[in-house]
Each structure stands twice: as C-alpha cells, then as structure tokens.
C-alpha cells in the first residue's frame, strides 16, 4: 500500500471511528518509493465528503510535516515486521480497533 486510505472502524459500543491510514514510505534508488511496513493513523472527518491527495509532491522543498506529538488528530502507528506480525504504538485505539486496522492493511 503506497497511498493513504480512509476507513471506518467499529468501536466496542457499536459507534464508528473514522480514520486515515497513511503508509510511511521509504525512498529506494531502484524502485522509487516503497512501503516501510509502518502506518500512521489519524482521525478523519469521513462524513464531510473529504478526499485524500494521493499524488506525490512535485517539489524539492524540505518537508515541513507537523510532528505527531503536536497533531491532535494522531492516533498512533501500526508497524508490521514483514511476516504479518504487527505492533501498535499509541494508546487511543482499543485492541479491537487495532485488529480491524491491521487486518484491513494486510488485505489491502
């Protein structure tokens, strides 16, 4: 998976949590960009008909990305080891929500 995607997780109380899963990409000289196995998770306003930009930036300017620790929409990160094992780094998603997100990433 090389593009962000939107997903709706079902919380334990039956309500939904809308999220964005953003793959962390690495630059590979031969293949361009490739998946690193890490995926950042953010809150999403799914119902507002928002769409994600999935085209690479055409700039040489330095990245001015907001640190995750300062981003109120940051929910954590899921990291895969290359063998379908994963770990969640964060404290805002329940175990069931983590499993839903990880399962979706594996299927995607």
C-alpha positions as CSV (number, residue, x, y, z in Angstrom):
1,X,0.0,0.0,0.0
2,X,1.6,3.3,-1.1
3,X,-1.4,5.7,-0.9
4,X,-3.3,6.8,2.2
5,X,-6.8,5.4,2.7
6,X,-9.9,6.2,4.7
7,X,-11.5,3.5,6.9
8,X,-14.4,3.4,9.3
9,X,-13.7,1.3,12.4
10,X,-16.5,-0.1,14.6
11,X,-15.9,0.8,18.3
12,X,-16.8,-1.6,21.2
13,X,-20.0,0.4,21.8
14,X,-21.1,0.0,18.2
15,X,-20.3,3.6,17.1
16,X,-17.8,4.3,14.3
17,X,-14.4,5.9,14.4
18,X,-13.3,7.3,11.0
19,X,-9.6,7.2,10.4
20,X,-7.0,7.8,7.8
21,X,-4.2,5.2,7.4
22,X,-1.1,6.8,6.0
23,X,1.8,4.4,4.9
24,X,5.3,5.6,5.8
25,X,7.2,5.3,2.6
26,X,11.0,4.9,2.0
27,X,12.9,6.1,-1.0
28,X,14.6,3.3,-2.9
29,X,17.1,4.3,-5.6
30,X,16.0,1.5,-7.9
31,X,12.2,1.3,-7.3
32,X,11.4,4.9,-6.2
33,X,9.1,4.9,-3.2
34,X,8.3,1.7,-1.3
35,X,6.4,0.8,1.8
36,X,8.4,0.7,5.0
37,X,5.9,-1.5,7.0
38,X,4.9,1.4,9.2
39,X,1.4,3.0,9.0
40,X,0.4,6.2,10.8
41,X,-3.2,6.5,11.9
42,X,-5.1,9.8,12.1
43,X,-8.7,10.9,12.9
44,X,-10.8,11.6,9.8
45,X,-14.0,13.6,9.2
46,X,-15.3,10.8,6.9
47,X,-18.8,12.3,6.6
48,X,-17.7,15.6,5.2
49,X,-17.0,14.2,1.7
50,X,-13.3,14.9,2.1
51,X,-10.9,13.2,-0.3
52,X,-7.2,12.4,0.1
53,X,-4.4,13.7,-2.1
54,X,-2.5,10.7,-3.3
55,X,-0.2,12.2,-5.9
56,X,3.4,12.7,-5.0
57,X,4.6,16.3,-4.4
58,X,6.4,17.9,-7.2
59,X,8.8,20.0,-5.1
60,X,12.3,20.0,-3.8
61,X,11.4,22.0,-0.7
62,X,12.1,20.4,2.7
63,X,9.3,18.5,4.4
64,X,7.5,20.7,6.9
65,X,5.4,17.9,8.4
66,X,3.9,18.6,11.8
67,X,5.3,16.3,14.5
68,X,2.9,13.6,15.5
69,X,3.2,14.6,19.2
70,X,1.8,18.1,18.2
71,X,-1.0,16.7,16.0
72,X,-4.3,16.4,17.8
73,X,-5.6,14.0,15.1
74,X,-2.7,11.5,15.5
75,X,-4.0,8.2,16.9
76,X,-0.8,6.1,16.8
77,X,1.2,3.9,14.4
78,X,1.0,0.2,13.4
79,X,4.2,-1.4,12.4
80,X,4.5,-4.7,10.5
81,X,7.6,-6.9,10.7
82,X,7.2,-8.3,7.1
83,X,5.6,-11.6,8.3
84,X,2.1,-10.4,9.1
85,X,3.0,-9.7,12.8
86,X,2.2,-6.2,13.9
87,X,2.6,-3.8,16.9
88,X,0.6,-0.7,17.7
89,X,2.4,2.3,19.2
90,X,-0.2,4.5,20.8
91,X,-2.8,4.5,23.5
92,X,-6.0,5.8,21.8
93,X,-7.3,2.8,19.8
94,X,-8.8,-0.2,21.6
95,X,-7.3,-3.7,20.9
96,X,-10.3,-4.5,18.6
97,X,-9.9,-1.2,16.7
98,X,-6.1,-2.1,16.3
99,X,-7.0,-5.5,14.9
100,X,-9.5,-4.0,12.5
101,X,-7.0,-1.6,11.1
102,X,-4.2,-4.2,10.9
103,X,-6.5,-6.7,9.2
104,X,-7.5,-4.1,6.6
105,X,-3.9,-3.1,5.9
106,X,-3.0,-6.8,5.4
107,X,-5.9,-7.3,3.0
108,X,-5.2,-4.1,1.1
